[in-house]
């Protein structure tokens, strides 16, 4: 069993990992992409110690390499689920499962949504971003799930317990996992309804639905937290002075807890949350 698993290897996650390592705790860091800075094309030049401006993605890669140079275990994989079982957490990735005494969420707020007509109108009115949060309301109903990879497959497994009438829409992408449900590969044109969503329209057809679940890419900290019942306010995870959520042993830092969305602030969070995690783990002995 790991002592601490850090989900996300941006500035907050890597900073926390480095401070924990220096305190004698071996963290496991799991990340999939470079977060908000991956598509940041401008140069970063307002961060301490940079004699010359640097692309944001290069700064993040340098941080990851710094952690690896210290002997920190850093894994590139998609985390698709976070569970709490008795006195430990279970982190499920696309390829493996890990168990830990504590977890730090630092994946930021990035989350793939959709820009098709009707998406915003029917979000919360039939369109949901979380199967485990809202699936119960659509038991025995006609459901659509949109996605094509491991995250979609994980959400679908849960929904299949609630309904026998579920169709997978890949929105024009190739399916990268195995499913037994009907699959529509056409690109989605728009979402249609009245008070609530009633149909998904593709290039060649119209499909009646009562509920739609979005499972594109990988889930963010908001989705992980929602699965466990973490308090969320204004799209931020609520933490106490120790960066701990209302779930004991589950910490959060960086953009996901609000405040200034700056690299310097994320690094500061990482340093502070490392101290809190260190104290928490020592108290559990």
C-alpha positions as CSV (number, residue, x, y, z in Angstrom):
1,X,0.0,0.0,0.0
2,X,1.3,3.5,-0.9
3,X,1.3,6.2,1.7
4,X,0.3,9.0,-0.7
5,X,-0.8,9.0,-4.3
6,X,-0.8,12.4,-6.1
7,X,-3.1,12.6,-9.1
8,X,-1.8,15.2,-11.5
9,X,1.7,16.2,-12.3
10,X,1.5,19.9,-12.8
11,X,3.2,22.5,-10.5
12,X,1.1,21.7,-7.4
13,X,1.4,18.0,-7.7
14,X,5.1,17.9,-8.5
15,X,6.0,20.5,-5.8
16,X,4.1,18.4,-3.2
17,X,5.9,15.3,-4.3
18,X,9.3,16.9,-4.0
19,X,8.7,18.3,-0.5
20,X,7.3,14.9,0.6
21,X,10.3,13.1,-0.8
22,X,12.6,15.4,1.1
23,X,10.6,14.7,4.2
24,X,11.2,10.9,3.8
25,X,7.8,10.0,2.3
26,X,7.8,8.2,-1.1
27,X,4.9,9.6,-3.2
28,X,3.5,8.0,-6.3
29,X,2.6,10.6,-8.9
30,X,0.1,9.8,-11.7
31,X,-0.6,12.2,-14.5
32,X,-2.0,12.0,-18.1
33,X,-1.2,15.4,-19.6
34,X,0.3,18.8,-18.8
35,X,-2.9,20.3,-17.7
36,X,-3.8,23.9,-18.5
37,X,-0.3,24.7,-19.6
38,X,-0.2,22.0,-22.3
39,X,-2.0,24.2,-24.8
40,X,-0.5,27.4,-23.4
41,X,1.4,28.8,-26.4
42,X,2.7,32.0,-24.8
43,X,5.9,32.2,-23.0
44,X,6.0,32.1,-19.2
45,X,8.2,35.0,-18.0
46,X,6.7,36.1,-14.6
47,X,8.0,33.1,-12.6
48,X,10.9,33.4,-10.2
49,X,14.3,32.1,-11.5
50,X,13.6,32.3,-15.2
51,X,16.4,34.3,-16.8
52,X,14.7,33.9,-20.1
53,X,11.0,33.2,-21.0
54,X,10.0,29.6,-21.4
55,X,7.0,27.8,-23.0
56,X,4.6,26.7,-20.3
57,X,4.7,23.0,-21.4
58,X,8.5,23.0,-21.2
59,X,8.3,24.4,-17.6
60,X,6.0,21.6,-16.6
61,X,8.2,18.9,-18.3
62,X,11.2,20.3,-16.4
63,X,9.3,19.9,-13.2
64,X,8.4,16.3,-13.9
65,X,12.0,15.6,-14.8
66,X,13.2,17.3,-11.6
67,X,10.9,14.9,-9.6
68,X,12.2,11.8,-11.5
69,X,15.8,12.9,-10.9
70,X,15.1,12.8,-7.1
71,X,13.9,9.2,-7.5
72,X,10.2,10.0,-7.3
73,X,8.0,7.5,-9.1
74,X,6.1,9.3,-11.8
75,X,3.6,7.4,-14.0
76,X,1.8,8.5,-17.1
77,X,-1.6,7.0,-17.2
78,X,-5.3,8.0,-17.2
79,X,-6.9,7.9,-13.8
80,X,-10.5,7.0,-14.4
81,X,-11.9,6.4,-10.9
82,X,-11.2,7.1,-7.2
83,X,-12.8,5.0,-4.5
84,X,-12.8,5.1,-0.7
85,X,-12.9,1.6,0.9
86,X,-12.8,1.5,4.7
87,X,-9.5,3.1,5.7
88,X,-7.8,3.4,2.3
89,X,-8.3,4.8,-1.2
90,X,-8.3,2.8,-4.4
91,X,-7.0,4.7,-7.5
92,X,-8.1,3.0,-10.7
93,X,-6.2,3.9,-13.9
94,X,-6.7,2.6,-17.5
95,X,-4.2,-0.1,-17.0
96,X,-3.8,-0.7,-13.2
97,X,-5.2,-0.3,-9.7
98,X,-3.4,1.3,-6.7
99,X,-4.1,1.4,-3.0
100,X,-3.1,4.3,-0.8
101,X,-3.5,5.7,2.7
102,X,-4.1,9.2,1.3
103,X,-4.6,11.0,-2.0
104,X,-3.8,14.5,-3.2
105,X,-5.9,15.8,-6.1
106,X,-4.0,18.3,-8.3
107,X,-5.5,17.7,-11.8
108,X,-6.8,21.3,-12.2
109,X,-10.1,22.2,-13.7
110,X,-9.7,21.0,-17.3
111,X,-12.5,18.9,-18.4
112,X,-13.6,18.0,-21.9
113,X,-17.2,19.1,-22.7
114,X,-19.0,19.7,-26.0
115,X,-19.7,22.8,-28.0
116,X,-22.6,21.4,-30.1
117,X,-25.9,23.3,-30.1
118,X,-28.1,22.3,-27.2
119,X,-25.3,21.2,-24.9
120,X,-25.4,24.2,-22.6
121,X,-29.2,24.4,-22.7
122,X,-29.7,20.8,-21.6
123,X,-26.8,20.4,-19.2
124,X,-28.5,19.6,-15.9
125,X,-31.7,19.0,-17.8
126,X,-30.8,15.5,-19.1
127,X,-27.1,16.0,-19.8
128,X,-24.8,15.0,-16.9
129,X,-21.0,14.9,-16.5
130,X,-21.0,12.2,-13.7
131,X,-22.5,8.7,-13.9
132,X,-22.1,7.9,-10.3
133,X,-23.6,11.3,-9.2
134,X,-26.7,11.3,-11.4
135,X,-27.0,7.7,-12.8
136,X,-29.6,6.7,-10.2
137,X,-32.1,9.3,-11.6
138,X,-32.1,7.5,-15.0
139,X,-32.5,3.9,-13.8
140,X,-34.5,1.8,-16.3
141,X,-34.5,4.7,-18.8
142,X,-33.1,5.2,-22.3
143,X,-29.6,6.5,-21.8
144,X,-26.8,7.7,-24.1
145,X,-23.1,7.9,-23.1
146,X,-20.7,9.9,-25.1
147,X,-17.0,8.8,-25.2
148,X,-14.7,6.3,-26.8
149,X,-12.0,5.2,-24.3
150,X,-11.3,3.8,-20.8
151,X,-13.1,6.6,-18.9
152,X,-16.3,6.0,-20.9
153,X,-16.0,2.2,-20.4
154,X,-15.7,2.7,-16.6
155,X,-18.8,5.0,-16.5
156,X,-20.7,2.6,-18.8
157,X,-20.0,-0.3,-16.4
158,X,-21.7,1.6,-13.7
159,X,-24.7,2.7,-15.8
160,X,-25.3,-0.8,-17.1
161,X,-26.3,-1.7,-13.6
162,X,-29.1,0.8,-13.7
163,X,-30.5,0.4,-17.3
164,X,-30.5,-2.2,-20.0
165,X,-31.1,0.4,-22.7
166,X,-27.8,2.3,-23.2
167,X,-26.2,3.4,-26.5
168,X,-22.6,4.5,-26.8
169,X,-22.0,7.6,-29.1
170,X,-18.3,8.0,-30.1
171,X,-18.9,11.4,-31.8
172,X,-16.9,10.4,-34.9
173,X,-14.0,8.9,-32.9
174,X,-12.8,5.3,-33.1
175,X,-13.8,3.1,-30.1
176,X,-10.6,2.2,-28.2
177,X,-12.2,-0.2,-25.7
178,X,-14.6,-3.2,-25.9
179,X,-18.3,-2.7,-25.1
180,X,-21.4,-4.9,-25.6
181,X,-23.8,-2.0,-25.9
182,X,-25.0,-0.6,-29.3
183,X,-22.5,1.9,-30.7
184,X,-23.2,5.0,-32.9
185,X,-20.0,6.3,-34.4
186,X,-21.4,9.2,-36.4
187,X,-20.5,12.8,-35.3
188,X,-23.1,14.4,-33.2
189,X,-24.7,17.5,-34.7
190,X,-26.9,18.8,-31.9
191,X,-28.9,18.0,-28.8
192,X,-32.7,18.5,-29.0
193,X,-35.5,18.7,-26.5
194,X,-38.2,20.8,-24.9
195,X,-38.0,21.3,-21.1
196,X,-35.4,18.5,-21.1
197,X,-33.3,16.7,-23.7
198,X,-35.3,14.3,-25.9
199,X,-33.0,13.5,-28.8
200,X,-29.4,13.3,-30.0
201,X,-29.1,14.2,-33.7
202,X,-26.2,13.0,-35.8
203,X,-25.4,13.5,-39.5
204,X,-27.6,10.6,-40.6
205,X,-30.1,10.1,-37.8
206,X,-32.1,11.2,-34.7
207,X,-32.0,9.1,-31.6
208,X,-34.4,9.4,-28.7
209,X,-32.9,9.7,-25.2
210,X,-34.0,10.4,-21.7
211,X,-30.5,11.0,-20.3
212,X,-27.0,11.7,-21.7
213,X,-23.7,11.2,-19.9
214,X,-20.5,12.8,-21.1
215,X,-17.4,10.7,-20.6
216,X,-14.8,12.3,-22.9
217,X,-11.1,12.1,-22.2
218,X,-10.3,11.7,-18.5
219,X,-12.1,13.0,-15.5
220,X,-10.9,16.0,-13.5
221,X,-10.7,16.5,-9.8
222,X,-14.3,17.7,-9.7
223,X,-15.5,14.4,-11.1
224,X,-13.3,12.4,-8.6
225,X,-14.5,14.5,-5.7
226,X,-18.1,14.2,-6.7
227,X,-17.9,10.4,-6.7
228,X,-16.8,10.6,-3.0
229,X,-19.2,13.3,-1.8
230,X,-16.6,16.1,-1.5
231,X,-18.1,19.6,-0.9
232,X,-17.8,21.7,-4.1
233,X,-18.6,25.4,-4.2
234,X,-18.4,27.5,-7.3
235,X,-16.6,24.8,-9.2
236,X,-13.9,24.7,-6.5
237,X,-13.1,21.8,-4.0
238,X,-13.6,23.1,-0.5
239,X,-10.6,22.4,1.7
240,X,-9.7,23.4,5.3
241,X,-6.5,25.2,6.5
242,X,-4.6,21.9,6.0
243,X,-5.8,21.5,2.4
244,X,-7.9,18.6,3.4
245,X,-11.4,18.1,2.0
246,X,-14.3,16.9,4.1
247,X,-13.2,13.3,3.3
248,X,-10.4,12.4,5.7
249,X,-7.2,11.6,4.0
250,X,-8.2,13.3,0.7
251,X,-6.3,16.5,0.0
252,X,-6.5,19.0,-2.9
253,X,-4.3,21.8,-4.1
254,X,-3.7,24.1,-7.1
255,X,-6.3,25.6,-9.4
256,X,-9.0,23.2,-8.2
257,X,-9.3,24.9,-4.8
258,X,-9.7,28.4,-6.3
259,X,-7.7,31.6,-5.8
260,X,-5.3,33.0,-8.3
261,X,-4.8,30.6,-11.2
262,X,-1.0,31.2,-11.3
263,X,2.0,28.8,-11.3
264,X,3.5,30.5,-8.3
265,X,0.3,29.9,-6.3
266,X,0.2,26.2,-7.3
267,X,3.8,25.7,-6.2
268,X,3.0,27.4,-2.9
269,X,0.0,25.1,-2.5
270,X,2.2,22.1,-3.2
271,X,4.7,23.1,-0.5
272,X,2.0,23.6,2.1
273,X,-0.1,20.5,1.4
274,X,3.0,18.4,1.6
275,X,3.4,19.5,5.2
276,X,-0.2,18.7,5.9
277,X,0.0,15.3,4.3
278,X,3.2,14.6,6.3
279,X,1.5,15.4,9.6
280,X,-1.6,13.4,8.6
281,X,0.4,10.3,7.8
282,X,2.4,10.6,11.1
283,X,-0.8,10.9,13.1
284,X,-2.1,7.7,11.5
285,X,0.8,5.6,12.7
